[in-house]
Amino acid sequence: MTQSKHLETNTIHAGKMRDTQHGALSTPIYQTSTFVFDNVQQGSNRFMGEEAGFIYGRLGNPTVRELEQKMAALESTEDAAAFGSGMGAICSVLLANLNHGDHIVASTALYGCTFALLNHKFKDLGIEVSFVDMEDEQLVRAAIQSNTKVIFLETPVNPNLVVFDIKMLAAIAKEKSIVSVVDNTFMSPVLQNPIELGIDIVVHSATKYLNGHGDVVAGIACGSNEQIQNIKLTTLKDMGAIISPNDAWLIIRGLKTLHLRVERHSQNAQVVAEHLEQHQSISDVYYPGLESHPGFKYIGDQMKAGGGVIAFELKGTFEQAMLFMNSLKMCVIAVSLGDAETLIQHPASMTHSPYTDEERRDAGITDTLVRIAVGLEHVEDIIGDIDQALVAANISG
C-alpha cells in the first residue's frame, strides 16, 4: 500500500513486502548470509550498482530492508539504515560525517556510552568535542567553530529529562551548514518527529520502544537518501555493525503495537510522576509532562506527551537510595527502557558510570538520582511498589 498520513497505519503496513510465492501474512525472515546470482553478469551489475538486488548479508537483506523502509516512513525521512545496536548507529552516523581535525558540539548530558565515545575515543581519533548546555542558544553559538561538522543531542536527555528546543538547534545547524543529529529513543516517532522540526538525521536505540519486548539489541538511523547511502557505503559496510534478519523481524513485529504501547507508557508515567511530585520522600521530579518541568512548554508543539521515563531525587543518602531500589518487589532493577516491565536504575553507578564525578556533577547526575522507565503494569501496582520501597528505605523527608 502507499504510505499513510497516520502513524498507526504505517507501523503495520509501511514498507511491507508482499510474499508473492507463498502468500505469508507475516514478513519472511531471510536467514541467509549471501545471495545467489543468475549469472556472472548479474553479480557484476549488482556490485557496480547497475542493477537492484541483494549481494551479501552485510550489504543488505530483504527482512532488514522492510524494517528500514518502515522506520523511514515513521520518521518522515527518505530512507533509513538498521544496525546491530544503538551505539552502532550513533558511531556509524557520526564517523560518516566526521574526520580527523573536525569538531562536534554535543549536549552536556548524554547516555553514558555516547559520552564515552565522544569524550574519549573521538578525542583519541583527533575529533574535538565541545559539551554545552543546549538550553542556551548563545552557548551553542559560541561553541561552534570553523571546523564544526555535527551538532548531536538527545531530547529529552538521558537520564535527567532536560528538553531542548529542536527547532532552534536545527535552525542554527542549517545556518552554519552543520549536520544535526538527534537521538529520539526516549520519545519514539509516536511522540516526536525531529525531522519535521528541521533535523537532518534521527537515531534510535531500537532495543527500546521500537522493539518493546526486551529481546533485541539494535539501532536505527533515519535521514535523506544521500545521508543514508553515505552511511551504508562507508561506516556501516566497513565497520560491519549490522543487524541480523531475525532481530529485524522482531522489531517489525514490535512496531505493530508501538503506538498503543507508547501511549500507555506515557499515561502511566504521567500518573506516577504526579504522585512522586507530591511525595514527602522525593525532593525533585524530572518529567516533561509536569507543569513544573521547564520542558512542559514543548508539549503539544515539539512533543505530544512526556514519554515513559521519569527521573527523581530522593531526600536521603546514597545508601538509602540503594536500599530503596533493593526493596522493590515488582519493579525490576535493570537498565534500558520501553519494555512491558517497569525498569528502575541508578544512573551514577550504572548507565552513566563512564562519567567522572566532576562530569556527573556538570551533567546534573547526583548519587541520589533514580531513573524509572514506567512499564505497562496497572499504574496502581507501580505506585504501590514504589511507596512500599520508600517506606522500607526509611526515607521520610
BALOBA-1460 file (C-alpha; in Angstrom, 3 decimals):
// residues 397
<rec num="1" residu="m" x="0.000" y="0.000" z="0.000"/>
<rec num="2" residu="t" x="1.031" y="3.631" z="-0.319"/>
<rec num="3" residu="q" x="2.294" y="5.397" z="2.774"/>
<rec num="4" residu="s" x="-0.471" y="6.659" z="5.047"/>
<rec num="5" residu="k" x="-0.607" y="10.013" z="6.806"/>
<rec num="6" residu="h" x="-1.420" y="8.095" z="10.001"/>
<rec num="7" residu="l" x="1.389" y="6.615" z="12.103"/>
<rec num="8" residu="e" x="-0.847" y="3.824" z="13.419"/>
<rec num="9" residu="t" x="-1.288" y="2.517" z="9.886"/>
<rec num="10" residu="n" x="2.350" y="2.932" z="8.908"/>
<rec num="11" residu="t" x="3.614" y="0.915" z="11.891"/>
<rec num="12" residu="i" x="1.766" y="-2.051" z="10.389"/>
<rec num="13" residu="h" x="1.807" y="-1.526" z="6.627"/>
<rec num="14" residu="a" x="4.639" y="0.825" z="5.611"/>
<rec num="15" residu="g" x="7.446" y="-0.883" z="3.710"/>
<rec num="16" residu="k" x="5.743" y="-4.261" z="3.882"/>
<rec num="17" residu="m" x="6.807" y="-6.724" z="1.190"/>
<rec num="18" residu="r" x="4.169" y="-8.977" z="-0.349"/>
<rec num="19" residu="d" x="5.122" y="-12.648" z="-0.293"/>
<rec num="20" residu="t" x="4.216" y="-13.475" z="-3.881"/>
<rec num="21" residu="q" x="5.447" y="-17.078" z="-3.640"/>
<rec num="22" residu="h" x="3.508" y="-18.381" z="-0.645"/>
<rec num="23" residu="g" x="1.250" y="-15.513" z="0.445"/>
<rec num="24" residu="a" x="2.552" y="-15.335" z="4.011"/>
<rec num="25" residu="l" x="0.993" y="-12.507" z="6.008"/>
<rec num="26" residu="s" x="3.963" y="-12.245" z="8.371"/>
<rec num="27" residu="t" x="7.201" y="-10.851" z="6.955"/>
<rec num="28" residu="p" x="9.539" y="-13.691" z="5.892"/>
<rec num="29" residu="i" x="12.884" y="-13.978" z="7.667"/>
<rec num="30" residu="y" x="15.617" y="-14.236" z="5.053"/>
<rec num="31" residu="q" x="18.138" y="-16.062" z="7.221"/>
<rec num="32" residu="t" x="20.949" y="-16.128" z="4.697"/>
<rec num="33" residu="s" x="24.463" y="-14.732" z="4.600"/>
<rec num="34" residu="t" x="24.750" y="-14.487" z="0.812"/>
<rec num="35" residu="f" x="22.526" y="-14.291" z="-2.256"/>
<rec num="36" residu="v" x="22.697" y="-16.320" z="-5.486"/>
<rec num="37" residu="f" x="23.121" y="-14.603" z="-8.860"/>
<rec num="38" residu="d" x="21.577" y="-15.954" z="-12.047"/>
<rec num="39" residu="n" x="24.887" y="-15.430" z="-13.814"/>
<rec num="40" residu="v" x="28.220" y="-13.636" z="-13.514"/>
<rec num="41" residu="q" x="26.931" y="-10.556" z="-15.341"/>
<rec num="42" residu="q" x="24.098" y="-10.133" z="-12.844"/>
<rec num="43" residu="g" x="26.565" y="-10.356" z="-9.979"/>
<rec num="44" residu="s" x="28.790" y="-7.778" z="-11.637"/>
<rec num="45" residu="n" x="25.842" y="-5.473" z="-12.314"/>
<rec num="46" residu="r" x="24.770" y="-5.575" z="-8.684"/>
<rec num="47" residu="f" x="28.265" y="-4.880" z="-7.393"/>
<rec num="48" residu="m" x="28.560" y="-1.958" z="-9.802"/>
<rec num="49" residu="g" x="25.180" y="-0.591" z="-8.717"/>
<rec num="50" residu="e" x="23.719" y="-1.020" z="-12.196"/>
<rec num="51" residu="e" x="21.028" y="-3.476" z="-11.078"/>
<rec num="52" residu="a" x="18.934" y="-3.577" z="-7.924"/>
<rec num="53" residu="g" x="19.190" y="-6.677" z="-5.770"/>
<rec num="54" residu="f" x="20.893" y="-8.201" z="-2.790"/>
<rec num="55" residu="i" x="24.520" y="-9.326" z="-2.738"/>
<rec num="56" residu="y" x="25.734" y="-10.260" z="0.745"/>
<rec num="57" residu="g" x="24.221" y="-10.081" z="4.227"/>
<rec num="58" residu="r" x="26.475" y="-7.261" z="5.429"/>
<rec num="59" residu="l" x="25.368" y="-5.137" z="2.468"/>
<rec num="60" residu="g" x="21.630" y="-5.698" z="2.766"/>
<rec num="61" residu="n" x="18.855" y="-8.198" z="3.416"/>
<rec num="62" residu="p" x="15.138" y="-8.197" z="2.423"/>
<rec num="63" residu="t" x="13.871" y="-8.519" z="6.017"/>
<rec num="64" residu="v" x="16.176" y="-5.747" z="7.178"/>
<rec num="65" residu="r" x="15.129" y="-3.614" z="4.220"/>
<rec num="66" residu="e" x="11.481" y="-3.804" z="5.231"/>
<rec num="67" residu="l" x="12.394" y="-2.552" z="8.706"/>
<rec num="68" residu="e" x="14.403" y="0.320" z="7.207"/>
<rec num="69" residu="q" x="11.588" y="1.394" z="4.901"/>
<rec num="70" residu="k" x="9.084" y="1.217" z="7.737"/>
<rec num="71" residu="m" x="11.251" y="3.378" z="10.004"/>
<rec num="72" residu="a" x="11.794" y="5.916" z="7.222"/>
<rec num="73" residu="a" x="8.011" y="6.239" z="6.936"/>
<rec num="74" residu="l" x="7.578" y="6.625" z="10.697"/>
<rec num="75" residu="e" x="10.277" y="9.317" z="10.976"/>
<rec num="76" residu="s" x="9.212" y="11.119" z="7.767"/>
<rec num="77" residu="t" x="12.566" y="10.589" z="6.054"/>
<rec num="78" residu="e" x="13.563" y="9.337" z="2.617"/>
<rec num="79" residu="d" x="15.499" y="6.332" z="3.890"/>
<rec num="80" residu="a" x="16.867" y="4.548" z="6.953"/>
<rec num="81" residu="a" x="19.665" y="2.181" z="7.952"/>
<rec num="82" residu="a" x="19.436" y="-0.563" z="10.572"/>
<rec num="83" residu="f" x="22.322" y="-1.512" z="12.877"/>
<rec num="84" residu="g" x="23.253" y="-4.190" z="15.376"/>
<rec num="85" residu="s" x="22.955" y="-1.734" z="18.303"/>
<rec num="86" residu="g" x="22.046" y="1.837" z="19.123"/>
<rec num="87" residu="m" x="25.713" y="2.640" z="19.685"/>
<rec num="88" residu="g" x="26.494" y="1.064" z="16.315"/>
<rec num="89" residu="a" x="24.043" y="3.519" z="14.772"/>
<rec num="90" residu="i" x="25.412" y="6.545" z="16.636"/>
<rec num="91" residu="c" x="29.056" y="5.722" z="15.948"/>
<rec num="92" residu="s" x="28.416" y="4.966" z="12.267"/>
<rec num="93" residu="v" x="26.390" y="8.144" z="11.714"/>
<rec num="94" residu="l" x="28.970" y="10.370" z="13.400"/>
<rec num="95" residu="l" x="32.048" y="8.820" z="11.792"/>
<rec num="96" residu="a" x="30.390" y="9.045" z="8.370"/>
<rec num="97" residu="n" x="30.230" y="12.821" z="8.900"/>
<rec num="98" residu="l" x="33.477" y="13.457" z="10.802"/>
<rec num="99" residu="n" x="37.181" y="13.201" z="10.050"/>
<rec num="100" residu="h" x="40.419" y="13.850" z="11.907"/>
<rec num="101" residu="g" x="40.582" y="17.544" z="12.754"/>
<rec num="102" residu="d" x="36.813" y="18.071" z="12.745"/>
<rec num="103" residu="h" x="34.740" y="19.371" z="15.654"/>
<rec num="104" residu="i" x="31.406" y="18.292" z="17.136"/>
<rec num="105" residu="v" x="29.086" y="20.149" z="19.529"/>
<rec num="106" residu="a" x="27.142" y="17.879" z="21.894"/>
<rec num="107" residu="s" x="24.811" y="18.321" z="24.841"/>
<rec num="108" residu="t" x="26.409" y="18.166" z="28.291"/>
<rec num="109" residu="a" x="24.337" y="15.211" z="29.464"/>
<rec num="110" residu="l" x="24.187" y="12.147" z="27.224"/>
<rec num="111" residu="y" x="23.801" y="8.410" z="27.553"/>
<rec num="112" residu="g" x="26.973" y="7.153" z="29.262"/>
<rec num="113" residu="c" x="28.364" y="5.175" z="26.321"/>
<rec num="114" residu="t" x="27.661" y="8.017" z="23.889"/>
<rec num="115" residu="f" x="29.521" y="10.373" z="26.213"/>
<rec num="116" residu="a" x="32.439" y="7.938" z="26.485"/>
<rec num="117" residu="l" x="32.608" y="7.590" z="22.694"/>
<rec num="118" residu="l" x="32.721" y="11.352" z="22.177"/>
<rec num="119" residu="n" x="34.833" y="12.333" z="25.169"/>
<rec num="120" residu="h" x="37.398" y="9.557" z="24.980"/>
<rec num="121" residu="k" x="37.623" y="7.640" z="21.692"/>
<rec num="122" residu="f" x="36.782" y="10.563" z="19.409"/>
<rec num="123" residu="k" x="39.430" y="12.700" z="21.092"/>
<rec num="124" residu="d" x="41.921" y="9.863" z="20.555"/>
<rec num="125" residu="l" x="40.995" y="9.985" z="16.857"/>
<rec num="126" residu="g" x="41.659" y="13.717" z="16.661"/>
<rec num="127" residu="i" x="37.996" y="14.753" z="16.643"/>
<rec num="128" residu="e" x="37.413" y="17.674" z="19.003"/>
<rec num="129" residu="v" x="34.238" y="17.733" z="21.109"/>
<rec num="130" residu="s" x="32.569" y="20.630" z="22.958"/>
<rec num="131" residu="f" x="29.891" y="19.743" z="25.508"/>
<rec num="132" residu="v" x="27.446" y="22.602" z="26.104"/>
<rec num="133" residu="d" x="24.127" y="23.333" z="27.761"/>
<rec num="134" residu="m" x="21.888" y="23.308" z="24.704"/>
<rec num="135" residu="e" x="19.087" y="25.111" z="26.522"/>
<rec num="136" residu="d" x="21.145" y="28.274" z="25.979"/>
<rec num="137" residu="e" x="21.231" y="29.386" z="22.325"/>
<rec num="138" residu="q" x="24.163" y="31.723" z="22.929"/>
<rec num="139" residu="l" x="26.278" y="28.951" z="24.455"/>
<rec num="140" residu="v" x="25.573" y="26.753" z="21.443"/>
<rec num="141" residu="r" x="26.506" y="29.514" z="19.009"/>
<rec num="142" residu="a" x="29.663" y="30.307" z="20.987"/>
<rec num="143" residu="a" x="30.746" y="26.652" z="20.860"/>
<rec num="144" residu="i" x="30.594" y="26.443" z="17.062"/>
<rec num="145" residu="q" x="33.971" y="26.661" z="15.332"/>
<rec num="146" residu="s" x="35.062" y="26.886" z="11.709"/>
<rec num="147" residu="n" x="35.651" y="23.111" z="11.714"/>
<rec num="148" residu="t" x="32.363" y="22.151" z="13.408"/>
<rec num="149" residu="k" x="30.661" y="19.495" z="11.284"/>
<rec num="150" residu="v" x="27.994" y="17.989" z="13.593"/>
<rec num="151" residu="i" x="25.599" y="19.016" z="16.350"/>
<rec num="152" residu="f" x="24.491" y="15.987" z="18.381"/>
<rec num="153" residu="l" x="21.863" y="15.882" z="21.106"/>
<rec num="154" residu="e" x="19.322" y="13.810" z="22.962"/>
<rec num="155" residu="t" x="15.980" y="15.326" z="23.898"/>
<rec num="156" residu="p" x="14.696" y="14.578" z="26.435"/>
<rec num="157" residu="v" x="18.170" y="13.960" z="27.837"/>
<rec num="158" residu="n" x="19.163" y="10.663" z="29.414"/>
<rec num="159" residu="p" x="18.876" y="10.479" z="32.419"/>
<rec num="160" residu="n" x="17.522" y="13.754" z="33.826"/>
<rec num="161" residu="l" x="14.926" y="14.537" z="31.147"/>
<rec num="162" residu="v" x="16.121" y="18.026" z="30.159"/>
<rec num="163" residu="v" x="14.294" y="19.113" z="26.991"/>
<rec num="164" residu="f" x="15.924" y="21.154" z="24.226"/>
<rec num="165" residu="d" x="14.346" y="23.384" z="21.591"/>
<rec num="166" residu="i" x="14.775" y="21.256" z="18.470"/>
<rec num="167" residu="k" x="13.620" y="23.953" z="16.038"/>
<rec num="168" residu="m" x="16.138" y="26.421" z="17.437"/>
<rec num="169" residu="l" x="19.038" y="23.979" z="17.277"/>
<rec num="170" residu="a" x="18.086" y="22.784" z="13.792"/>
<rec num="171" residu="a" x="17.963" y="26.404" z="12.586"/>
<rec num="172" residu="i" x="21.467" y="27.079" z="13.944"/>
<rec num="173" residu="a" x="22.788" y="23.945" z="12.250"/>
<rec num="174" residu="k" x="21.277" y="24.896" z="8.879"/>
<rec num="175" residu="e" x="22.547" y="28.460" z="9.196"/>
<rec num="176" residu="k" x="26.091" y="27.164" z="9.779"/>
<rec num="177" residu="s" x="25.851" y="24.241" z="7.276"/>
<rec num="178" residu="i" x="26.321" y="21.725" z="10.086"/>
<rec num="179" residu="v" x="24.749" y="18.257" z="10.135"/>
<rec num="180" residu="s" x="22.271" y="17.971" z="13.016"/>
<rec num="181" residu="v" x="21.646" y="14.607" z="14.696"/>
<rec num="182" residu="v" x="19.017" y="13.841" z="17.341"/>
<rec num="183" residu="d" x="18.745" y="10.681" z="19.422"/>
<rec num="184" residu="n" x="14.961" y="10.167" z="19.540"/>
<rec num="185" residu="t" x="14.999" y="6.981" z="21.623"/>
<rec num="186" residu="f" x="13.126" y="8.366" z="24.650"/>
<rec num="187" residu="m" x="10.222" y="9.721" z="22.589"/>
<rec num="188" residu="s" x="9.924" y="7.359" z="19.606"/>
<rec num="189" residu="p" x="8.208" y="8.541" z="16.408"/>
<rec num="190" residu="v" x="4.873" y="8.324" z="18.235"/>
<rec num="191" residu="l" x="5.639" y="11.359" z="20.404"/>
<rec num="192" residu="q" x="8.297" y="13.334" z="18.497"/>
<rec num="193" residu="n" x="9.448" y="13.785" z="14.894"/>
<rec num="194" residu="p" x="12.740" y="15.747" z="14.814"/>
<rec num="195" residu="i" x="12.944" y="15.668" z="11.011"/>
<rec num="196" residu="e" x="9.714" y="17.644" z="10.763"/>
<rec num="197" residu="l" x="11.343" y="20.210" z="13.080"/>
<rec num="198" residu="g" x="14.361" y="20.654" z="10.790"/>
<rec num="199" residu="i" x="16.846" y="17.998" z="11.996"/>
<rec num="200" residu="d" x="18.953" y="16.146" z="9.402"/>
<rec num="201" residu="i" x="19.387" y="12.675" z="10.937"/>
<rec num="202" residu="v" x="17.458" y="10.837" z="13.654"/>
<rec num="203" residu="v" x="18.911" y="7.858" z="15.520"/>
<rec num="204" residu="h" x="17.274" y="5.322" z="17.829"/>
<rec num="205" residu="s" x="18.272" y="2.543" z="20.104"/>
<rec num="206" residu="a" x="15.721" y="0.165" z="18.559"/>
<rec num="207" residu="t" x="16.282" y="-2.009" z="21.618"/>
<rec num="208" residu="k" x="13.868" y="0.249" z="23.491"/>
<rec num="209" residu="y" x="10.365" y="1.348" z="22.439"/>
<rec num="210" residu="l" x="10.650" y="0.309" z="18.783"/>
<rec num="211" residu="n" x="11.055" y="-3.348" z="19.725"/>
<rec num="212" residu="g" x="9.344" y="-3.084" z="23.090"/>
<rec num="213" residu="h" x="9.836" y="-6.607" z="24.375"/>
<rec num="214" residu="g" x="13.362" y="-6.685" z="25.785"/>
<rec num="215" residu="d" x="14.651" y="-9.373" z="23.419"/>
<rec num="216" residu="v" x="16.629" y="-7.395" z="20.820"/>
<rec num="217" residu="v" x="19.682" y="-5.130" z="20.729"/>
<rec num="218" residu="a" x="19.556" y="-2.918" z="17.625"/>
<rec num="219" residu="g" x="19.826" y="0.617" z="16.256"/>
<rec num="220" residu="i" x="18.264" y="2.770" z="13.531"/>
<rec num="221" residu="a" x="19.322" y="5.906" z="11.650"/>
<rec num="222" residu="c" x="16.853" y="7.858" z="9.503"/>
<rec num="223" residu="g" x="17.697" y="10.618" z="7.037"/>
<rec num="224" residu="s" x="17.835" y="11.662" z="3.388"/>
<rec num="225" residu="n" x="18.736" y="9.230" z="0.619"/>
<rec num="226" residu="e" x="22.141" y="10.903" z="0.302"/>
<rec num="227" residu="q" x="22.888" y="10.724" z="4.027"/>
<rec num="228" residu="i" x="21.821" y="7.103" z="4.421"/>
<rec num="229" residu="q" x="23.681" y="5.961" z="1.316"/>
<rec num="230" residu="n" x="26.824" y="7.657" z="2.611"/>
<rec num="231" residu="i" x="26.490" y="5.814" z="5.920"/>
<rec num="232" residu="k" x="25.691" y="2.459" z="4.304"/>
<rec num="233" residu="l" x="28.541" y="2.622" z="1.809"/>
<rec num="234" residu="t" x="31.151" y="3.712" z="4.364"/>
<rec num="235" residu="t" x="30.861" y="3.138" z="8.094"/>
<rec num="236" residu="l" x="28.069" y="0.546" z="8.121"/>
<rec num="237" residu="k" x="29.664" y="-1.508" z="5.338"/>
<rec num="238" residu="d" x="33.228" y="-1.225" z="6.525"/>
<rec num="239" residu="m" x="32.756" y="-1.411" z="10.302"/>
<rec num="240" residu="g" x="30.040" y="-4.050" z="9.971"/>
<rec num="241" residu="a" x="27.685" y="-3.104" z="12.804"/>
<rec num="242" residu="i" x="24.822" y="-4.848" z="11.006"/>
<rec num="243" residu="i" x="21.547" y="-6.175" z="12.373"/>
<rec num="244" residu="s" x="20.550" y="-9.825" z="11.953"/>
<rec num="245" residu="p" x="17.434" y="-10.686" z="9.900"/>
<rec num="246" residu="n" x="15.846" y="-12.334" z="12.924"/>
<rec num="247" residu="d" x="16.328" y="-9.215" z="15.079"/>
<rec num="248" residu="a" x="14.942" y="-7.055" z="12.272"/>
<rec num="249" residu="w" x="11.867" y="-9.302" z="12.166"/>
<rec num="250" residu="l" x="11.354" y="-8.978" z="15.923"/>
<rec num="251" residu="i" x="11.416" y="-5.179" z="15.645"/>
<rec num="252" residu="i" x="8.976" y="-5.267" z="12.718"/>
<rec num="253" residu="r" x="6.652" y="-7.310" z="14.907"/>
<rec num="254" residu="g" x="7.132" y="-4.926" z="17.836"/>
<rec num="255" residu="l" x="6.384" y="-1.867" z="15.693"/>
<rec num="256" residu="k" x="2.844" y="-3.118" z="15.040"/>
<rec num="257" residu="t" x="1.906" y="-2.179" z="18.615"/>
<rec num="258" residu="l" x="4.278" y="0.776" z="19.034"/>
<rec num="259" residu="h" x="1.609" y="3.474" z="19.184"/>
<rec num="260" residu="l" x="-0.500" y="1.518" z="21.686"/>
<rec num="261" residu="r" x="2.453" y="0.741" z="23.942"/>
<rec num="262" residu="v" x="3.948" y="4.246" z="23.905"/>
<rec num="263" residu="e" x="0.584" y="5.805" z="24.692"/>
<rec num="264" residu="r" x="0.140" y="3.524" z="27.734"/>
<rec num="265" residu="h" x="3.751" y="4.030" z="28.880"/>
<rec num="266" residu="s" x="3.156" y="7.787" z="28.753"/>
<rec num="267" residu="q" x="-0.226" y="7.628" z="30.508"/>
<rec num="268" residu="n" x="1.225" y="5.523" z="33.316"/>
<rec num="269" residu="a" x="4.309" y="7.737" z="33.627"/>
<rec num="270" residu="q" x="2.179" y="10.863" z="33.906"/>
<rec num="271" residu="v" x="0.248" y="9.395" z="36.860"/>
<rec num="272" residu="v" x="3.430" y="8.111" z="38.539"/>
<rec num="273" residu="a" x="5.202" y="11.472" z="38.086"/>
<rec num="274" residu="e" x="2.274" y="13.397" z="39.578"/>
<rec num="275" residu="h" x="2.294" y="11.025" z="42.569"/>
<rec num="276" residu="l" x="6.052" y="11.347" z="43.094"/>
<rec num="277" residu="e" x="5.869" y="15.137" z="42.883"/>
<rec num="278" residu="q" x="3.631" y="15.134" z="45.978"/>
<rec num="279" residu="h" x="5.627" y="12.527" z="47.917"/>
<rec num="280" residu="q" x="7.442" y="13.706" z="51.046"/>
<rec num="281" residu="s" x="10.446" y="11.461" z="50.329"/>
<rec num="282" residu="i" x="11.120" y="12.998" z="46.901"/>
<rec num="283" residu="s" x="12.810" y="16.394" z="46.527"/>
<rec num="284" residu="d" x="12.620" y="16.784" z="42.738"/>
<rec num="285" residu="v" x="10.837" y="15.020" z="39.895"/>
<rec num="286" residu="y" x="12.116" y="15.420" z="36.327"/>
<rec num="287" residu="y" x="9.344" y="14.651" z="33.855"/>
<rec num="288" residu="p" x="8.334" y="16.885" z="30.926"/>
<rec num="289" residu="g" x="4.667" y="16.084" z="31.426"/>
<rec num="290" residu="l" x="4.617" y="18.019" z="34.706"/>
<rec num="291" residu="e" x="3.747" y="21.707" z="34.580"/>
<rec num="292" residu="s" x="6.636" y="22.334" z="36.978"/>
<rec num="293" residu="h" x="9.144" y="20.986" z="34.416"/>
<rec num="294" residu="p" x="10.808" y="23.559" z="32.088"/>
<rec num="295" residu="g" x="10.198" y="21.202" z="29.155"/>
<rec num="296" residu="f" x="6.438" y="21.265" z="29.664"/>
<rec num="297" residu="k" x="6.197" y="24.248" z="27.314"/>
<rec num="298" residu="y" x="7.152" y="21.949" z="24.419"/>
<rec num="299" residu="i" x="4.241" y="19.553" z="24.969"/>
<rec num="300" residu="g" x="1.799" y="19.886" z="22.091"/>
<rec num="301" residu="d" x="4.313" y="21.516" z="19.748"/>
<rec num="302" residu="q" x="7.586" y="19.604" z="19.808"/>
<rec num="303" residu="m" x="6.374" y="16.610" z="21.831"/>
<rec num="304" residu="k" x="2.934" y="15.026" z="22.065"/>
<rec num="305" residu="a" x="3.415" y="13.873" z="25.678"/>
<rec num="306" residu="g" x="6.060" y="13.485" z="28.368"/>
<rec num="307" residu="g" x="7.026" y="9.915" z="27.460"/>
<rec num="308" residu="g" x="7.560" y="6.894" z="29.661"/>
<rec num="309" residu="v" x="10.748" y="7.789" z="31.573"/>
<rec num="310" residu="i" x="10.945" y="9.685" z="34.871"/>
<rec num="311" residu="a" x="13.952" y="10.747" z="36.952"/>
<rec num="312" residu="f" x="13.671" y="11.814" z="40.569"/>
<rec num="313" residu="e" x="15.845" y="12.865" z="43.502"/>
<rec num="314" residu="l" x="15.443" y="11.101" z="46.836"/>
<rec num="315" residu="k" x="15.592" y="13.052" z="50.104"/>
<rec num="316" residu="g" x="18.164" y="10.712" z="51.511"/>
<rec num="317" residu="t" x="21.654" y="9.315" z="51.244"/>
<rec num="318" residu="f" x="23.316" y="7.146" z="48.640"/>
<rec num="319" residu="e" x="22.821" y="4.174" z="50.968"/>
<rec num="320" residu="q" x="19.115" y="4.901" z="51.289"/>
<rec num="321" residu="a" x="18.803" y="5.153" z="47.510"/>
<rec num="322" residu="m" x="20.334" y="1.685" z="47.215"/>
<rec num="323" residu="l" x="18.036" y="0.321" z="49.947"/>
<rec num="324" residu="f" x="15.014" y="1.846" z="48.198"/>
<rec num="325" residu="m" x="15.851" y="0.115" z="44.929"/>
<rec num="326" residu="n" x="16.665" y="-3.189" z="46.633"/>
<rec num="327" residu="s" x="13.307" y="-3.080" z="48.441"/>
<rec num="328" residu="l" x="11.233" y="-3.016" z="45.253"/>
<rec num="329" residu="k" x="9.152" y="-6.150" z="44.745"/>
<rec num="330" residu="m" x="7.626" y="-5.730" z="41.272"/>
<rec num="331" residu="c" x="9.674" y="-3.015" z="39.568"/>
<rec num="332" residu="v" x="12.817" y="-4.579" z="38.127"/>
<rec num="333" residu="i" x="16.349" y="-3.269" z="38.702"/>
<rec num="334" residu="a" x="17.639" y="-3.133" z="35.147"/>
<rec num="335" residu="v" x="18.943" y="-0.658" z="32.601"/>
<rec num="336" residu="s" x="17.085" y="0.009" z="29.331"/>
<rec num="337" residu="l" x="13.531" y="1.221" z="28.792"/>
<rec num="338" residu="g" x="10.499" y="0.567" z="26.630"/>
<rec num="339" residu="d" x="9.857" y="-2.941" z="27.940"/>
<rec num="340" residu="a" x="6.490" y="-4.096" z="29.279"/>
<rec num="341" residu="e" x="8.058" y="-4.318" z="32.739"/>
<rec num="342" residu="t" x="8.798" y="-1.230" z="34.818"/>
<rec num="343" residu="l" x="12.597" y="-0.895" z="34.960"/>
<rec num="344" residu="i" x="14.472" y="1.162" z="37.524"/>
<rec num="345" residu="q" x="18.157" y="2.016" z="37.679"/>
<rec num="346" residu="h" x="20.733" y="4.231" z="39.389"/>
<rec num="347" residu="p" x="22.431" y="6.355" z="36.679"/>
<rec num="348" residu="a" x="25.528" y="7.375" z="38.679"/>
<rec num="349" residu="s" x="26.592" y="3.775" z="39.258"/>
<rec num="350" residu="m" x="25.074" y="2.172" z="36.150"/>
<rec num="351" residu="t" x="24.339" y="3.827" z="32.785"/>
<rec num="352" residu="h" x="26.436" y="6.931" z="33.466"/>
<rec num="353" residu="s" x="29.347" y="5.326" z="35.281"/>
<rec num="354" residu="p" x="31.692" y="6.268" z="32.352"/>
<rec num="355" residu="y" x="31.438" y="9.875" z="33.638"/>
<rec num="356" residu="t" x="33.925" y="11.076" z="36.239"/>
<rec num="357" residu="d" x="32.479" y="12.526" z="39.458"/>
<rec num="358" residu="e" x="33.064" y="16.037" z="38.125"/>
<rec num="359" residu="e" x="31.478" y="15.231" z="34.760"/>
<rec num="360" residu="r" x="28.435" y="13.770" z="36.510"/>
<rec num="361" residu="r" x="28.069" y="16.925" z="38.604"/>
<rec num="362" residu="d" x="28.259" y="19.068" z="35.459"/>
<rec num="363" residu="a" x="25.565" y="16.913" z="33.863"/>
<rec num="364" residu="g" x="23.315" y="17.074" z="36.948"/>
<rec num="365" residu="i" x="23.625" y="13.382" z="37.801"/>
<rec num="366" residu="t" x="23.721" y="13.017" z="41.596"/>
<rec num="367" residu="d" x="24.197" y="9.975" z="43.840"/>
<rec num="368" residu="t" x="20.513" y="10.049" z="44.801"/>
<rec num="369" residu="l" x="19.128" y="10.394" z="41.277"/>
<rec num="370" residu="v" x="16.959" y="7.453" z="40.246"/>
<rec num="371" residu="r" x="15.599" y="6.785" z="36.750"/>
<rec num="372" residu="i" x="12.455" y="4.769" z="36.237"/>
<rec num="373" residu="a" x="11.187" y="3.534" z="32.868"/>
<rec num="374" residu="v" x="7.491" y="3.112" z="33.575"/>
<rec num="375" residu="g" x="6.045" y="-0.113" z="32.195"/>
<rec num="376" residu="l" x="2.652" y="-1.403" z="31.151"/>
<rec num="377" residu="e" x="1.522" y="-2.821" z="34.502"/>
<rec num="378" residu="h" x="-1.520" y="-1.298" z="36.212"/>
<rec num="379" residu="v" x="-0.405" y="2.102" z="37.427"/>
<rec num="380" residu="e" x="-1.710" y="1.483" z="40.957"/>
<rec num="381" residu="d" x="0.625" y="-1.505" z="41.276"/>
<rec num="382" residu="i" x="3.608" y="0.548" z="40.086"/>
<rec num="383" residu="i" x="2.879" y="3.320" z="42.595"/>
<rec num="384" residu="g" x="2.222" y="0.815" z="45.381"/>
<rec num="385" residu="d" x="5.579" y="-0.844" z="44.855"/>
<rec num="386" residu="i" x="7.429" y="2.485" z="44.857"/>
<rec num="387" residu="d" x="5.654" y="3.627" z="48.014"/>
<rec num="388" residu="q" x="6.415" y="0.489" z="49.989"/>
<rec num="389" residu="a" x="10.093" y="0.642" z="48.944"/>
<rec num="390" residu="l" x="10.335" y="4.254" z="50.121"/>
<rec num="391" residu="v" x="8.938" y="3.193" z="53.488"/>
<rec num="392" residu="a" x="11.376" y="0.265" z="53.663"/>
<rec num="393" residu="a" x="14.283" y="2.643" z="52.968"/>
<rec num="394" residu="n" x="13.083" y="4.919" z="55.792"/>
<rec num="395" residu="i" x="13.158" y="7.954" z="53.533"/>
<rec num="396" residu="s" x="10.823" y="10.269" z="55.385"/>
<rec num="397" residu="g" x="11.959" y="13.612" z="54.053"/>
